Amino acid sequence: MKKENLGRYFQFFLIVLAAGVIFPVIYLRTNYQETILEVFNMGLPDLNNFYSTLGMAFVVGYLPSGFLSDRFSAKWLISISLIGTAVCGFWFAQVPSLGSVNIIFLLWGFFSVFTFWSSHMKIVKMLAKSSEEGRFFGILDGGRGVIEALMGTVGLGLFAAILGTSTALADKSSALISVIYLYSGIVFVTGILIAIFVESDEKLRAHSEKSSDRAETEKFHLSDVGTLLKNKYVYLMGGIIFMGYAVFWTVYYLGGFLQTNVGIDAVTVGTVTVIVLWMRPVGGFIGGFLADRVGRTKTISGALLGGSILLVLTAVMPVTTSPMLFYIVIILLGAFLYAIRGTYWSILGQSKIEAVMMGTAIGLISFIGYLPDIILPQMNTFLWNTFGDNGGYNAYFIVSAIFGVTGILIVVLYNYLHKPSVVAVKKAVVETT
Protein backbone atom coordinates (compact mmCIF):
# COMPACT_ATOMS: atom_id res chain seq x y z
CA MET A 1 0.00 0.00 0.00
CA LYS A 2 2.80 2.40 0.85
CA LYS A 3 4.51 1.69 -2.47
CA GLU A 4 1.22 2.27 -4.31
CA ASN A 5 0.71 5.59 -2.52
CA LEU A 6 4.27 6.66 -3.30
CA GLY A 7 3.62 5.97 -6.98
CA ARG A 8 0.37 7.94 -6.89
CA TYR A 9 1.96 10.88 -5.15
CA PHE A 10 4.89 10.97 -7.58
CA GLN A 11 2.54 10.97 -10.56
CA PHE A 12 0.44 13.67 -8.90
CA PHE A 13 3.60 15.73 -8.40
CA LEU A 14 4.36 15.45 -12.11
CA ILE A 15 0.86 16.65 -13.01
CA VAL A 16 1.20 19.60 -10.61
CA LEU A 17 4.58 20.32 -12.20
CA ALA A 18 3.00 20.21 -15.67
CA ALA A 19 0.25 22.62 -14.60
CA GLY A 20 2.83 24.97 -13.13
CA VAL A 21 5.32 25.08 -16.00
CA ILE A 22 3.00 25.28 -19.03
CA PHE A 23 1.71 28.84 -18.56
CA PRO A 24 4.71 31.05 -17.57
CA VAL A 25 6.15 31.04 -21.09
CA ILE A 26 2.71 31.93 -22.48
CA TYR A 27 2.26 34.79 -20.00
CA LEU A 28 5.72 36.33 -20.28
CA ARG A 29 4.08 39.75 -20.42
CA THR A 30 3.51 39.53 -16.65
CA ASN A 31 7.16 40.41 -16.00
CA TYR A 32 8.59 41.36 -19.39
CA GLN A 33 5.91 43.30 -21.25
CA GLU A 34 7.95 46.39 -22.10
CA THR A 35 10.95 44.29 -23.12
CA ILE A 36 8.76 42.15 -25.40
CA LEU A 37 7.39 45.28 -27.06
CA GLU A 38 10.91 46.58 -27.72
CA VAL A 39 12.50 43.30 -28.83
CA PHE A 40 9.62 42.35 -31.14
CA ASN A 41 9.17 45.95 -32.32
CA MET A 42 5.42 45.92 -31.66
CA GLY A 43 2.91 48.19 -29.98
CA LEU A 44 0.79 47.38 -26.95
CA PRO A 45 -2.36 47.00 -29.12
CA ASP A 46 -0.53 44.28 -31.07
CA LEU A 47 0.30 42.39 -27.87
CA ASN A 48 -3.26 42.76 -26.62
CA ASN A 49 -4.52 41.34 -29.90
CA PHE A 50 -2.26 38.30 -29.47
CA TYR A 51 -3.70 37.65 -26.01
CA SER A 52 -7.22 38.09 -27.39
CA THR A 53 -6.39 35.33 -29.87
CA LEU A 54 -5.15 33.23 -26.95
CA GLY A 55 -8.33 33.87 -24.94
CA MET A 56 -10.62 32.89 -27.81
CA ALA A 57 -8.62 29.69 -28.32
CA PHE A 58 -9.07 28.95 -24.60
CA VAL A 59 -12.85 29.34 -24.63
CA VAL A 60 -13.30 27.39 -27.87
CA GLY A 61 -11.04 24.62 -26.59
CA TYR A 62 -12.55 23.82 -23.18
CA LEU A 63 -15.50 21.67 -24.29
CA PRO A 64 -13.73 19.68 -27.03
CA SER A 65 -10.82 19.14 -24.63
CA GLY A 66 -13.20 17.01 -22.60
CA PHE A 67 -14.23 14.90 -25.57
CA LEU A 68 -10.58 14.48 -26.49
CA SER A 69 -9.50 13.33 -23.02
CA ASP A 70 -12.23 10.70 -22.98
CA ARG A 71 -11.31 9.36 -26.42
CA PHE A 72 -7.53 9.29 -26.05
CA SER A 73 -4.95 8.66 -23.32
CA ALA A 74 -4.84 11.63 -20.94
CA LYS A 75 -1.14 11.15 -20.20
CA TRP A 76 -0.18 11.31 -23.86
CA LEU A 77 -2.37 14.36 -24.43
CA ILE A 78 -0.58 16.13 -21.56
CA SER A 79 2.81 15.12 -22.88
CA ILE A 80 1.93 16.36 -26.37
CA SER A 81 0.62 19.61 -24.86
CA LEU A 82 3.86 20.29 -23.01
CA ILE A 83 6.14 19.39 -25.90
CA GLY A 84 3.99 21.42 -28.33
CA THR A 85 4.04 24.43 -26.00
CA ALA A 86 7.82 24.13 -25.67
CA VAL A 87 8.37 23.92 -29.43
CA CYS A 88 6.25 27.06 -29.89
CA GLY A 89 8.39 28.69 -27.20
CA PHE A 90 11.57 27.80 -29.08
CA TRP A 91 9.98 29.34 -32.19
CA PHE A 92 9.04 32.46 -30.20
CA ALA A 93 12.67 32.76 -29.09
CA GLN A 94 13.69 33.29 -32.73
CA VAL A 95 11.86 36.67 -32.62
CA PRO A 96 9.78 35.91 -35.73
CA SER A 97 7.46 38.25 -37.62
CA LEU A 98 4.24 39.45 -36.00
CA GLY A 99 2.23 37.16 -38.29
CA SER A 100 4.18 34.19 -36.95
CA VAL A 101 3.75 35.41 -33.37
CA ASN A 102 -0.04 35.40 -33.87
CA ILE A 103 0.17 31.76 -35.03
CA ILE A 104 2.32 30.93 -31.99
CA PHE A 105 -0.30 32.36 -29.62
CA LEU A 106 -3.05 30.44 -31.41
CA LEU A 107 -1.02 27.22 -31.02
CA TRP A 108 -0.29 28.03 -27.38
CA GLY A 109 -4.04 28.32 -26.81
CA PHE A 110 -4.53 24.97 -28.53
CA PHE A 111 -1.86 23.12 -26.55
CA SER A 112 -2.60 24.65 -23.14
CA VAL A 113 -6.37 24.02 -23.20
CA PHE A 114 -7.58 21.78 -26.04
CA THR A 115 -5.11 18.97 -25.41
CA PHE A 116 -4.19 19.81 -21.82
CA TRP A 117 -6.95 21.20 -19.63
CA SER A 118 -9.43 18.36 -19.18
CA SER A 119 -6.68 15.75 -19.39
CA HIS A 120 -4.72 17.05 -16.42
CA MET A 121 -7.88 17.58 -14.34
CA LYS A 122 -9.06 14.06 -15.19
CA ILE A 123 -5.78 12.49 -14.08
CA VAL A 124 -5.88 14.35 -10.75
CA LYS A 125 -9.44 13.09 -10.22
CA MET A 126 -8.35 9.50 -10.98
CA LEU A 127 -5.28 9.67 -8.74
CA ALA A 128 -7.20 11.06 -5.76
CA LYS A 129 -9.15 8.75 -3.48
CA SER A 130 -12.56 10.01 -2.41
CA SER A 131 -11.22 11.24 0.92
CA GLU A 132 -8.37 13.13 -0.79
CA GLU A 133 -10.11 15.07 -3.55
CA GLY A 134 -10.33 18.40 -1.72
CA ARG A 135 -6.68 18.10 -0.71
CA PHE A 136 -5.51 17.08 -4.19
CA PHE A 137 -7.30 19.91 -6.02
CA GLY A 138 -6.13 22.42 -3.41
CA ILE A 139 -2.54 21.21 -3.77
CA LEU A 140 -2.90 21.27 -7.57
CA ASP A 141 -3.64 24.99 -7.57
CA GLY A 142 -1.33 25.85 -4.67
CA GLY A 143 1.52 23.76 -6.05
CA ARG A 144 1.09 25.32 -9.47
CA GLY A 145 1.38 28.72 -7.80
CA VAL A 146 4.63 27.74 -6.08
CA ILE A 147 6.11 26.46 -9.34
CA GLU A 148 5.10 29.57 -11.25
CA ALA A 149 6.56 31.81 -8.53
CA LEU A 150 9.82 29.83 -8.48
CA MET A 151 10.10 29.91 -12.28
CA GLY A 152 9.45 33.63 -12.23
CA THR A 153 12.15 34.16 -9.60
CA VAL A 154 14.74 32.08 -11.46
CA GLY A 155 13.81 33.64 -14.80
CA LEU A 156 14.10 37.16 -13.41
CA GLY A 157 17.50 36.30 -11.92
CA LEU A 158 18.73 35.05 -15.31
CA PHE A 159 17.32 38.09 -17.08
CA ALA A 160 19.00 40.50 -14.63
CA ALA A 161 22.31 38.62 -14.78
CA ILE A 162 22.47 38.83 -18.58
CA LEU A 163 21.15 42.37 -18.93
CA GLY A 164 23.06 43.91 -16.03
CA THR A 165 22.86 47.69 -16.23
CA SER A 166 22.76 47.77 -20.03
CA THR A 167 19.95 49.53 -21.87
CA ALA A 168 21.02 48.35 -25.32
CA LEU A 169 18.33 46.61 -27.38
CA ALA A 170 20.71 43.77 -28.26
CA ASP A 171 21.32 43.00 -24.59
CA LYS A 172 17.60 43.16 -23.81
CA SER A 173 16.98 40.76 -26.67
CA SER A 174 19.63 38.32 -25.40
CA ALA A 175 18.23 38.42 -21.87
CA LEU A 176 14.62 37.90 -22.99
CA ILE A 177 15.52 35.09 -25.38
CA SER A 178 17.46 33.33 -22.62
CA VAL A 179 14.39 33.42 -20.37
CA ILE A 180 12.20 32.07 -23.19
CA TYR A 181 14.66 29.20 -23.78
CA LEU A 182 14.81 28.47 -20.04
CA TYR A 183 11.03 28.32 -19.67
CA SER A 184 10.57 26.32 -22.87
CA GLY A 185 13.30 23.85 -21.92
CA ILE A 186 11.66 23.19 -18.54
CA VAL A 187 8.31 22.60 -20.26
CA PHE A 188 9.91 20.20 -22.76
CA VAL A 189 11.63 18.12 -20.07
CA THR A 190 8.40 17.94 -18.05
CA GLY A 191 6.60 16.60 -21.13
CA ILE A 192 9.16 13.80 -21.42
CA LEU A 193 8.82 12.95 -17.71
CA ILE A 194 5.03 12.72 -18.05
CA ALA A 195 5.38 10.35 -20.99
CA ILE A 196 7.76 8.09 -19.06
CA PHE A 197 6.35 7.98 -15.53
CA VAL A 198 2.58 8.65 -15.65
CA GLU A 199 0.46 5.53 -16.06
CA SER A 200 -2.25 4.86 -18.63
CA ASP A 201 -5.88 5.78 -17.96
CA GLU A 202 -6.79 2.14 -17.29
CA LYS A 203 -4.21 1.84 -14.52
CA LEU A 204 -5.03 5.25 -13.08
CA ARG A 205 -8.72 4.37 -12.72
CA ALA A 206 -7.73 1.56 -10.40
CA HIS A 207 -6.53 4.18 -7.89
CA SER A 208 -9.99 5.75 -7.62
CA GLU A 209 -12.34 4.29 -5.07
CA LYS A 210 -15.30 5.45 -7.11
CA SER A 211 -14.41 3.92 -10.47
CA SER A 212 -17.39 1.94 -11.67
CA ASP A 213 -17.27 -1.40 -13.44
CA ARG A 214 -18.54 0.28 -16.56
CA ALA A 215 -15.73 2.82 -16.48
CA GLU A 216 -13.22 0.03 -16.18
CA THR A 217 -14.50 -1.97 -19.12
CA GLU A 218 -15.93 0.55 -21.62
CA LYS A 219 -14.65 3.53 -23.52
CA PHE A 220 -16.35 6.83 -24.11
CA HIS A 221 -19.07 6.99 -26.78
CA LEU A 222 -20.79 10.08 -28.15
CA SER A 223 -24.11 8.56 -27.10
CA ASP A 224 -22.99 9.07 -23.49
CA VAL A 225 -23.21 12.86 -23.91
CA GLY A 226 -26.98 12.77 -23.54
CA THR A 227 -26.64 11.34 -20.05
CA LEU A 228 -24.11 14.02 -19.16
CA LEU A 229 -26.31 16.86 -20.42
CA LYS A 230 -29.13 15.67 -18.13
CA ASN A 231 -26.87 15.84 -15.05
CA LYS A 232 -27.94 18.91 -13.05
CA TYR A 233 -24.74 18.85 -11.02
CA VAL A 234 -22.70 19.64 -14.13
CA TYR A 235 -24.56 22.94 -14.60
CA LEU A 236 -24.47 23.75 -10.89
CA MET A 237 -20.72 23.13 -10.85
CA GLY A 238 -20.36 25.35 -13.90
CA GLY A 239 -22.27 28.08 -12.08
CA ILE A 240 -20.19 27.73 -8.93
CA ILE A 241 -16.95 27.97 -10.90
CA PHE A 242 -18.30 30.88 -12.97
CA MET A 243 -19.06 32.90 -9.83
CA GLY A 244 -15.89 31.83 -8.04
CA TYR A 245 -13.71 32.61 -11.04
CA ALA A 246 -15.43 35.98 -11.49
CA VAL A 247 -14.54 36.83 -7.88
CA PHE A 248 -10.98 35.53 -8.37
CA TRP A 249 -10.52 37.82 -11.39
CA THR A 250 -10.25 40.80 -9.03
CA VAL A 251 -6.72 39.66 -8.17
CA TYR A 252 -5.56 41.18 -11.47
CA TYR A 253 -6.84 44.62 -10.41
CA LEU A 254 -5.51 44.91 -6.87
CA GLY A 255 -2.24 46.53 -7.92
CA GLY A 256 -4.00 49.09 -10.12
CA PHE A 257 -6.40 49.90 -7.29
CA LEU A 258 -3.55 50.56 -4.85
CA GLN A 259 -1.72 52.78 -7.31
CA THR A 260 -4.73 54.67 -8.74
CA ASN A 261 -7.10 54.98 -5.78
CA VAL A 262 -4.81 54.83 -2.74
CA GLY A 263 -1.86 56.60 -4.39
CA ILE A 264 0.83 54.03 -3.51
CA ASP A 265 4.11 54.15 -5.45
CA ALA A 266 4.84 51.47 -8.06
CA VAL A 267 7.63 49.75 -6.10
CA THR A 268 5.50 49.30 -2.99
CA VAL A 269 2.58 48.12 -5.11
CA GLY A 270 4.87 45.56 -6.71
CA THR A 271 5.96 44.31 -3.30
CA VAL A 272 2.36 43.90 -2.12
CA THR A 273 1.26 42.10 -5.29
CA VAL A 274 4.21 39.70 -5.04
CA ILE A 275 3.10 38.85 -1.50
CA VAL A 276 -0.43 38.31 -2.89
CA LEU A 277 1.05 35.96 -5.49
CA TRP A 278 2.56 33.87 -2.71
CA MET A 279 -0.92 33.63 -1.18
CA ARG A 280 -1.73 31.21 -3.99
CA PRO A 281 -0.01 28.23 -2.36
CA VAL A 282 -1.18 29.36 1.08
CA GLY A 283 -4.82 29.68 0.01
CA GLY A 284 -4.70 26.56 -2.14
CA PHE A 285 -3.17 24.30 0.51
CA ILE A 286 -5.26 25.58 3.42
CA GLY A 287 -8.44 25.52 1.36
CA GLY A 288 -7.75 21.99 0.18
CA PHE A 289 -7.15 20.59 3.65
CA LEU A 290 -10.18 22.40 5.07
CA ALA A 291 -12.29 20.95 2.27
CA ASP A 292 -11.39 17.44 3.45
CA ARG A 293 -11.71 18.32 7.15
CA VAL A 294 -14.88 20.40 7.43
CA GLY A 295 -16.51 19.75 4.06
CA ARG A 296 -15.99 20.89 0.48
CA THR A 297 -19.15 22.93 0.05
CA LYS A 298 -18.67 24.60 3.45
CA THR A 299 -15.10 25.56 2.54
CA ILE A 300 -16.10 26.95 -0.87
CA SER A 301 -18.95 28.94 0.69
CA GLY A 302 -16.67 30.25 3.44
CA ALA A 303 -14.01 31.33 0.94
CA LEU A 304 -16.62 33.08 -1.24
CA LEU A 305 -18.10 34.82 1.80
CA GLY A 306 -14.71 35.95 3.11
CA GLY A 307 -13.64 37.19 -0.32
CA SER A 308 -16.93 39.06 -0.84
CA ILE A 309 -16.75 40.79 2.54
CA LEU A 310 -13.14 41.89 1.95
CA LEU A 311 -13.97 43.15 -1.55
CA VAL A 312 -16.75 45.36 -0.18
CA LEU A 313 -14.44 46.52 2.62
CA THR A 314 -11.73 47.40 0.10
CA ALA A 315 -14.23 49.36 -1.99
CA VAL A 316 -15.75 51.39 0.86
CA MET A 317 -12.67 52.15 2.99
CA PRO A 318 -11.75 55.84 2.72
CA VAL A 319 -8.56 56.44 0.76
CA THR A 320 -7.29 58.39 3.78
CA THR A 321 -7.16 55.11 5.73
CA SER A 322 -3.65 53.97 6.67
CA PRO A 323 -1.98 52.31 3.65
CA MET A 324 -0.86 49.49 5.97
CA LEU A 325 -4.51 48.57 6.58
CA PHE A 326 -5.09 48.41 2.82
CA TYR A 327 -2.05 46.11 2.49
CA ILE A 328 -3.34 43.77 5.20
CA VAL A 329 -6.86 43.63 3.73
CA ILE A 330 -5.61 43.01 0.20
CA ILE A 331 -3.12 40.32 1.21
CA LEU A 332 -5.83 38.57 3.24
CA LEU A 333 -8.18 38.97 0.27
CA GLY A 334 -5.56 37.28 -1.89
CA ALA A 335 -5.58 34.24 0.42
CA PHE A 336 -9.39 33.96 0.10
CA LEU A 337 -9.29 34.41 -3.68
CA TYR A 338 -6.76 31.62 -4.10
CA ALA A 339 -8.68 29.42 -1.65
CA ILE A 340 -11.74 29.85 -3.90
CA ARG A 341 -9.78 28.88 -6.98
CA GLY A 342 -8.08 26.00 -5.20
CA THR A 343 -11.29 24.35 -3.96
CA TYR A 344 -14.13 24.87 -6.42
CA TRP A 345 -13.09 21.78 -8.40
CA SER A 346 -13.04 19.61 -5.27
CA ILE A 347 -16.75 18.78 -5.55
CA LEU A 348 -16.24 17.12 -8.93
CA GLY A 349 -16.30 13.67 -7.33
CA GLN A 350 -19.71 14.41 -5.74
CA SER A 351 -21.35 15.31 -9.04
CA LYS A 352 -22.42 11.80 -10.12
CA ILE A 353 -20.26 11.76 -13.24
CA GLU A 354 -19.04 8.39 -14.48
CA ALA A 355 -15.29 8.10 -15.00
CA VAL A 356 -15.78 7.27 -18.67
CA MET A 357 -17.30 10.77 -19.20
CA MET A 358 -15.13 12.66 -16.72
CA GLY A 359 -13.03 14.49 -19.29
CA THR A 360 -16.07 15.60 -21.28
CA ALA A 361 -17.74 16.80 -18.08
CA ILE A 362 -14.67 18.81 -17.13
CA GLY A 363 -14.68 20.39 -20.59
CA LEU A 364 -18.36 21.35 -20.36
CA ILE A 365 -18.02 22.66 -16.80
CA SER A 366 -14.91 24.65 -17.79
CA PHE A 367 -16.69 26.15 -20.80
CA ILE A 368 -19.42 27.47 -18.51
CA GLY A 369 -17.17 28.32 -15.58
CA TYR A 370 -14.49 30.28 -17.43
CA LEU A 371 -16.79 32.49 -19.50
CA PRO A 372 -15.74 35.44 -17.28
CA ASP A 373 -12.56 35.56 -19.41
CA ILE A 374 -14.78 36.97 -22.18
CA ILE A 375 -17.52 38.72 -20.18
CA LEU A 376 -15.56 40.61 -17.50
CA PRO A 377 -13.33 42.74 -19.78
CA GLN A 378 -16.44 44.12 -21.50
CA MET A 379 -18.22 44.61 -18.17
CA ASN A 380 -15.24 46.46 -16.74
CA THR A 381 -15.03 48.74 -19.76
CA PHE A 382 -18.63 49.74 -19.04
CA LEU A 383 -17.93 50.27 -15.32
CA TRP A 384 -14.84 52.40 -15.96
CA ASN A 385 -16.65 54.48 -18.59
CA THR A 386 -19.58 54.98 -16.19
CA PHE A 387 -17.77 55.64 -12.89
CA GLY A 388 -14.32 56.83 -14.01
CA ASP A 389 -10.90 55.40 -13.16
CA ASN A 390 -11.27 55.59 -9.38
CA GLY A 391 -14.95 54.76 -9.15
CA GLY A 392 -14.52 51.93 -11.66
CA TYR A 393 -12.40 49.94 -9.21
CA ASN A 394 -14.89 50.41 -6.37
CA ALA A 395 -17.87 49.47 -8.56
CA TYR A 396 -16.03 46.43 -9.93
CA PHE A 397 -15.18 45.13 -6.45
CA ILE A 398 -18.79 45.53 -5.28
CA VAL A 399 -20.17 43.80 -8.38
CA SER A 400 -17.65 41.00 -7.82
CA ALA A 401 -18.87 40.64 -4.23
CA ILE A 402 -22.39 40.19 -5.62
CA PHE A 403 -21.02 37.42 -7.83
CA GLY A 404 -19.57 35.85 -4.69
CA VAL A 405 -22.89 35.91 -2.83
CA THR A 406 -24.60 34.42 -5.89
CA GLY A 407 -21.98 31.68 -5.86
CA ILE A 408 -22.79 30.89 -2.23
CA LEU A 409 -26.48 30.49 -3.13
CA ILE A 410 -25.58 28.06 -5.92
CA VAL A 411 -23.36 26.08 -3.53
CA VAL A 412 -26.27 25.89 -1.04
CA LEU A 413 -28.56 24.61 -3.80
CA TYR A 414 -25.94 22.09 -4.92
CA ASN A 415 -25.56 20.84 -1.36
CA TYR A 416 -29.33 20.66 -0.83
CA LEU A 417 -29.87 18.60 -3.99
CA HIS A 418 -26.92 16.34 -3.21
CA LYS A 419 -27.90 15.38 0.34
CA PRO A 420 -30.96 13.26 -0.49
CA SER A 421 -28.96 11.20 -2.97
CA VAL A 422 -26.29 10.57 -0.37
CA VAL A 423 -28.92 9.39 2.13
CA ALA A 424 -30.45 7.12 -0.50
CA VAL A 425 -27.09 5.53 -1.25
CA LYS A 426 -26.41 4.91 2.44
CA LYS A 427 -29.88 3.37 2.87
CA ALA A 428 -29.33 1.08 -0.09
CA VAL A 429 -26.00 -0.06 1.34
CA VAL A 430 -27.62 -0.84 4.69
CA GLU A 431 -30.40 -2.83 3.03
CA THR A 432 -27.98 -4.98 1.07
CA THR A 433 -25.86 -5.92 4.13
Secondary structure in CASP SS format (residue, H / E / C, confidence):
PFRMAT SS
TARGET T0000
AUTHOR 0000-0000-0000
METHOD secondary structure of the structure
MODEL  1
M C 1.00
K H 1.00
K H 1.00
E H 1.00
N H 1.00
L H 1.00
G H 1.00
R H 1.00
Y H 1.00
F H 1.00
Q H 1.00
F H 1.00
F H 1.00
L H 1.00
I H 1.00
V H 1.00
L H 1.00
A H 1.00
A H 1.00
G H 1.00
V H 1.00
I C 1.00
F C 1.00
P C 1.00
V C 1.00
I C 1.00
Y C 1.00
L C 1.00
R H 1.00
T H 1.00
N H 1.00
Y H 1.00
Q H 1.00
E H 1.00
T H 1.00
I H 1.00
L H 1.00
E H 1.00
V H 1.00
F C 1.00
N C 1.00
M C 1.00
G C 1.00
L H 1.00
P H 1.00
D H 1.00
L H 1.00
N H 1.00
N H 1.00
F H 1.00
Y H 1.00
S H 1.00
T H 1.00
L H 1.00
G H 1.00
M H 1.00
A H 1.00
F H 1.00
V H 1.00
V H 1.00
G H 1.00
Y H 1.00
L H 1.00
P H 1.00
S H 1.00
G H 1.00
F H 1.00
L H 1.00
S H 1.00
D H 1.00
R H 1.00
F C 1.00
S C 1.00
A H 1.00
K H 1.00
W H 1.00
L H 1.00
I H 1.00
S H 1.00
I H 1.00
S H 1.00
L H 1.00
I H 1.00
G H 1.00
T H 1.00
A H 1.00
V H 1.00
C H 1.00
G H 1.00
F H 1.00
W H 1.00
F H 1.00
A C 1.00
Q C 1.00
V C 1.00
P C 1.00
S C 1.00
L H 1.00
G H 1.00
S H 1.00
V H 1.00
N H 1.00
I H 1.00
I H 1.00
F H 1.00
L H 1.00
L H 1.00
W H 1.00
G H 1.00
F H 1.00
F H 1.00
S H 1.00
V H 1.00
F H 1.00
T C 1.00
F C 1.00
W H 1.00
S H 1.00
S H 1.00
H H 1.00
M H 1.00
K H 1.00
I H 1.00
V H 1.00
K H 1.00
M H 1.00
L H 1.00
A C 1.00
K C 1.00
S H 1.00
S H 1.00
E H 1.00
E H 1.00
G H 1.00
R H 1.00
F H 1.00
F H 1.00
G H 1.00
I H 1.00
L H 1.00
D H 1.00
G H 1.00
G H 1.00
R H 1.00
G H 1.00
V H 1.00
I H 1.00
E H 1.00
A H 1.00
L H 1.00
M H 1.00
G H 1.00
T H 1.00
V H 1.00
G H 1.00
L H 1.00
G H 1.00
L H 1.00
F H 1.00
A H 1.00
A H 1.00
I H 1.00
L H 1.00
G C 1.00
T C 1.00
S C 1.00
T C 1.00
A C 1.00
L H 1.00
A H 1.00
D H 1.00
K H 1.00
S H 1.00
S H 1.00
A H 1.00
L H 1.00
I H 1.00
S H 1.00
V H 1.00
I H 1.00
Y H 1.00
L H 1.00
Y H 1.00
S H 1.00
G H 1.00
I H 1.00
V H 1.00
F H 1.00
V H 1.00
T H 1.00
G H 1.00
I H 1.00
L H 1.00
I H 1.00
A H 1.00
I H 1.00
F H 1.00
V C 1.00
E C 1.00
S C 1.00
D H 1.00
E H 1.00
K H 1.00
L H 1.00
R H 1.00
A C 1.00
H C 1.00
S C 1.00
E C 1.00
K C 1.00
S C 1.00
S C 1.00
D H 1.00
R H 1.00
A H 1.00
E H 1.00
T H 1.00
E C 1.00
K C 1.00
F C 1.00
H C 1.00
L H 1.00
S H 1.00
D H 1.00
V H 1.00
G H 1.00
T H 1.00
L H 1.00
L H 1.00
K C 1.00
N C 1.00
K H 1.00
Y H 1.00
V H 1.00
Y H 1.00
L H 1.00
M H 1.00
G H 1.00
G H 1.00
I H 1.00
I H 1.00
F H 1.00
M H 1.00
G H 1.00
Y H 1.00
A H 1.00
V H 1.00
F H 1.00
W H 1.00
T H 1.00
V H 1.00
Y H 1.00
Y H 1.00
L H 1.00
G H 1.00
G H 1.00
F H 1.00
L H 1.00
Q H 1.00
T H 1.00
N H 1.00
V H 1.00
G C 1.00
I C 1.00
D C 1.00
A H 1.00
V H 1.00
T H 1.00
V H 1.00
G H 1.00
T H 1.00
V H 1.00
T H 1.00
V H 1.00
I H 1.00
V H 1.00
L H 1.00
W C 1.00
M H 1.00
R H 1.00
P H 1.00
V H 1.00
G H 1.00
G H 1.00
F H 1.00
I H 1.00
G H 1.00
G H 1.00
F H 1.00
L H 1.00
A H 1.00
D H 1.00
R H 1.00
V H 1.00
G C 1.00
R H 1.00
T H 1.00
K H 1.00
T H 1.00
I H 1.00
S H 1.00
G H 1.00
A H 1.00
L H 1.00
L H 1.00
G H 1.00
G H 1.00
S H 1.00
I H 1.00
L H 1.00
L H 1.00
V H 1.00
L H 1.00
T H 1.00
A H 1.00
V H 1.00
M C 1.00
P C 1.00
V C 1.00
T C 1.00
T C 1.00
S C 1.00
P H 1.00
M H 1.00
L H 1.00
F H 1.00
Y H 1.00
I H 1.00
V H 1.00
I H 1.00
I H 1.00
L H 1.00
L H 1.00
G H 1.00
A H 1.00
F H 1.00
L H 1.00
Y H 1.00
A H 1.00
I H 1.00
R H 1.00
G H 1.00
T H 1.00
Y C 1.00
W C 1.00
S H 1.00
I H 1.00
L H 1.00
G H 1.00
Q H 1.00
S C 1.00
K C 1.00
I C 1.00
E C 1.00
A H 1.00
V H 1.00
M H 1.00
M H 1.00
G H 1.00
T H 1.00
A H 1.00
I H 1.00
G H 1.00
L H 1.00
I H 1.00
S H 1.00
F H 1.00
I H 1.00
G H 1.00
Y C 1.00
L C 1.00
P H 1.00
D H 1.00
I H 1.00
I H 1.00
L H 1.00
P H 1.00
Q H 1.00
M H 1.00
N H 1.00
T H 1.00
F H 1.00
L H 1.00
W H 1.00
N H 1.00
T H 1.00
F H 1.00
G H 1.00
D H 1.00
N H 1.00
G H 1.00
G H 1.00
Y H 1.00
N H 1.00
A H 1.00
Y H 1.00
F H 1.00
I H 1.00
V H 1.00
S H 1.00
A H 1.00
I H 1.00
F H 1.00
G H 1.00
V H 1.00
T H 1.00
G H 1.00
I H 1.00
L H 1.00
I H 1.00
V H 1.00
V H 1.00
L H 1.00
Y H 1.00
N H 1.00
Y H 1.00
L H 1.00
H H 1.00
K H 1.00
P H 1.00
S H 1.00
V H 1.00
V H 1.00
A H 1.00
V H 1.00
K H 1.00
K H 1.00
A H 1.00
V H 1.00
V H 1.00
E H 1.00
T H 1.00
T C 1.00
END
